[in-house]
Amino acid sequence: PKSQEDLERLSPVSELGRATSVNNQIESFYQSLYQNTPIMMHSIGRDGRLLSVNQTWLETLGYEWHEVIGRKSVDFLTPSSRSIVEGQYMRQLEANGLVENLELEFVKKSGEILNVRLSAKGLFDSKGDLEYRFAVMVDETEFAHSHRELEVLQSLLEKAPDHVLRLDHEGRIQYINKLLPGFTEDSVIGHSIYEFVESEYVQAWRDAIEHVIETGESRVVESK
């Protein structure tokens, strides 16, 4: 068996950094999965403000990226649905970390009402407080078809040969499709990506994340 010294020399931190370095073609493929899958997706921070939305979300509701990022997610709901989210939804998410098939009404930029089913996953900090939410929403009329699409997307991510991560605007890991040996979900989810990147590459990661937040465009980062 390997000693602690041997394990340290193997540097799983460096391995994680290398595993997240992908070429342009692969990175573009994963970005396309999130942006172009026919399901609305968004992530929300502790304060209830939108951290990210995918292209389908924008196109379906008729907004531009800069019009929604940083706004409260409930701003895009009817008053009755807002009450549901602030009450039943939050209670269930804080208690179970999961909400499935909640019927809500979104308001498009045009004023048209869109009936959706929303499912959400909550991520908690070390104190057990709800820190992030990731949600998917499907049009009621396309629910069955979109549910199958979501299962396909999840399967693709789980079987992907590379590591796929979702980060918030501060670089904290919200999702990873698979863990390296020696890591647990608790030791990765909610932690800063910079903890797993060698110091000389940290600024490149910071610059890339800032670029994505400001423009919505993807960027490849190579690191160790």
C-alpha positions in Angstrom: 0.0 0.0 0.0 1.1 3.6 -0.7 2.3 5.7 2.2 1.0 9.1 3.0 4.1 10.6 1.5 3.5 8.6 -1.7 -0.1 9.8 -1.9 1.0 13.4 -1.5 3.5 13.0 -4.4 0.7 11.7 -6.6 -1.0 15.1 -5.9 -4.7 14.4 -6.6 -5.1 18.2 -6.6 -2.9 18.4 -9.7 -4.8 15.4 -11.2 -8.1 17.3 -10.8 -6.6 20.3 -12.5 -5.4 18.3 -15.4 -8.7 16.4 -15.7 -10.6 19.6 -16.1 -8.3 20.8 -18.9 -10.1 19.9 -22.2 -9.5 20.7 -25.8 -11.7 23.1 -27.7 -13.8 20.5 -29.4 -14.7 18.7 -26.2 -15.3 21.9 -24.2 -17.6 23.2 -26.9 -19.6 20.0 -26.9 -20.3 20.2 -23.1 -21.1 23.9 -23.4 -23.5 23.1 -26.1 -25.2 20.4 -24.0 -26.0 23.0 -21.4 -26.8 25.9 -23.7 -28.8 24.1 -26.4 -30.6 21.3 -24.7 -34.3 21.9 -25.1 -34.9 22.3 -21.4 -34.8 25.6 -19.5 -32.1 25.6 -16.8 -30.9 28.1 -14.2 -28.8 28.3 -11.1 -29.6 30.5 -8.1 -27.4 31.8 -5.3 -28.1 32.1 -1.5 -29.8 35.5 -2.0 -32.3 34.1 -4.6 -30.6 35.9 -7.5 -29.9 34.2 -10.8 -26.2 33.1 -11.3 -26.7 31.5 -14.7 -29.4 30.6 -17.3 -29.0 28.6 -20.5 -29.9 29.7 -24.0 -33.2 27.8 -24.0 -34.2 29.7 -20.9 -33.4 33.0 -22.6 -35.1 32.1 -25.9 -38.2 30.7 -24.3 -38.9 33.7 -22.1 -37.6 36.2 -24.6 -34.8 37.9 -22.6 -31.2 38.7 -23.1 -28.4 37.5 -20.8 -27.7 40.9 -19.3 -31.5 41.4 -18.5 -31.7 38.5 -16.1 -28.4 37.7 -14.5 -28.3 39.1 -10.9 -32.1 39.5 -10.7 -34.3 37.6 -8.3 -35.6 34.4 -9.9 -39.1 35.1 -8.6 -39.2 38.4 -10.7 -40.1 36.2 -13.6 -43.1 34.5 -12.0 -46.7 35.4 -11.7 -47.8 36.6 -8.2 -49.4 33.2 -7.3 -46.3 31.2 -8.4 -44.1 33.6 -6.5 -46.0 32.8 -3.4 -45.6 29.1 -4.0 -41.8 29.4 -4.5 -41.4 31.6 -1.4 -43.5 29.2 0.7 -44.0 25.6 -0.3 -41.0 25.4 -2.6 -38.4 26.8 -0.2 -39.7 24.8 2.7 -39.5 21.5 0.7 -36.0 22.4 -0.7 -34.6 23.3 2.7 -36.0 20.2 4.3 -35.2 17.6 1.6 -32.8 19.3 -0.8 -35.0 18.3 -3.7 -38.2 19.5 -5.4 -39.8 17.7 -8.3 -42.4 18.6 -10.9 -43.7 21.7 -9.2 -46.2 23.5 -11.4 -45.4 27.2 -11.9 -46.3 30.1 -14.1 -43.5 32.1 -15.7 -44.0 35.4 -17.3 -42.3 36.0 -20.7 -40.9 39.4 -21.6 -43.9 39.7 -23.9 -46.3 39.3 -21.0 -47.4 35.8 -22.1 -47.8 33.2 -19.3 -45.8 30.0 -19.7 -46.9 27.0 -17.6 -43.9 24.8 -16.6 -42.9 22.0 -14.3 -39.9 22.8 -12.2 -37.5 20.4 -10.5 -34.7 21.7 -8.4 -31.7 20.4 -6.4 -30.4 22.3 -3.4 -26.7 22.5 -2.3 -25.9 23.2 1.3 -22.9 24.7 3.0 -21.0 23.2 5.9 -23.5 24.6 8.4 -26.4 22.9 6.7 -27.7 26.2 5.2 -29.1 26.3 1.7 -26.4 27.9 -0.5 -27.3 27.2 -4.1 -30.2 25.9 -6.2 -30.0 24.4 -9.7 -33.3 24.0 -11.5 -34.7 22.6 -14.7 -38.0 23.7 -16.2 -40.1 22.1 -18.9 -43.1 23.4 -20.8 -46.2 21.4 -19.6 -47.0 20.5 -23.2 -43.6 19.0 -23.7 -43.1 17.5 -20.3 -42.9 13.8 -21.3 -40.6 14.5 -24.2 -38.3 16.8 -22.2 -38.1 14.4 -19.3 -36.6 11.9 -21.7 -34.2 14.5 -23.0 -33.1 15.3 -19.5 -32.4 11.7 -18.8 -30.3 11.5 -21.9 -28.3 14.6 -20.9 -27.7 13.3 -17.4 -26.5 9.9 -18.9 -24.1 11.7 -21.3 -22.6 13.7 -18.4 -22.2 10.7 -16.2 -20.5 8.7 -19.0 -18.3 11.5 -20.3 -14.6 10.6 -20.4 -13.7 14.0 -19.0 -14.6 15.9 -15.8 -17.4 18.4 -16.3 -17.9 21.0 -13.6 -20.4 23.8 -13.0 -19.1 26.8 -11.1 -20.8 29.8 -9.6 -19.6 33.4 -10.2 -17.1 33.1 -7.3 -15.6 29.9 -8.7 -17.3 27.5 -6.2 -18.1 24.1 -7.5 -21.9 23.4 -7.8 -21.7 20.2 -9.8 -19.2 17.7 -11.0 -20.1 14.7 -13.1 -17.7 12.3 -11.4 -15.2 12.4 -8.6 -11.5 11.4 -8.6 -10.4 8.6 -6.3 -9.8 10.0 -2.8 -12.5 12.7 -3.1 -16.0 12.7 -1.8 -18.9 14.9 -2.9 -18.7 16.9 0.4 -15.0 17.6 -0.1 -15.7 19.0 -3.6 -19.2 20.5 -3.9 -19.3 24.0 -2.5 -15.6 24.3 -2.4 -13.6 26.8 -4.6 -12.1 25.5 -7.8 -9.0 27.4 -6.8 -8.4 24.9 -4.0 -7.8 22.3 -6.7 -5.7 24.3 -9.1 -2.0 25.0 -8.7 -1.2 28.6 -7.7 0.3 29.6 -11.0 -2.9 28.9 -12.8 -5.4 30.5 -10.4 -5.4 33.9 -12.2 -6.1 32.2 -15.5 -9.1 30.5 -14.0 -10.3 33.8 -12.4 -10.1 35.6 -15.7 -11.9 32.8 -17.5 -14.8 32.7 -15.0 -15.1 36.5 -15.1 -15.2 36.4 -19.0 -18.0 33.8 -18.9 -20.1 35.7 -16.4 -19.7 39.0 -18.4 -20.3 37.6 -21.9 -21.9 34.2 -21.6 -19.3 32.9 -23.9 -17.2 29.7 -23.2 -13.5 29.7 -22.6 -10.9 26.9 -22.4 -8.5 27.0 -19.5 -5.5 24.7 -19.3 -4.0 24.0 -15.9 -2.4 21.5 -13.6 
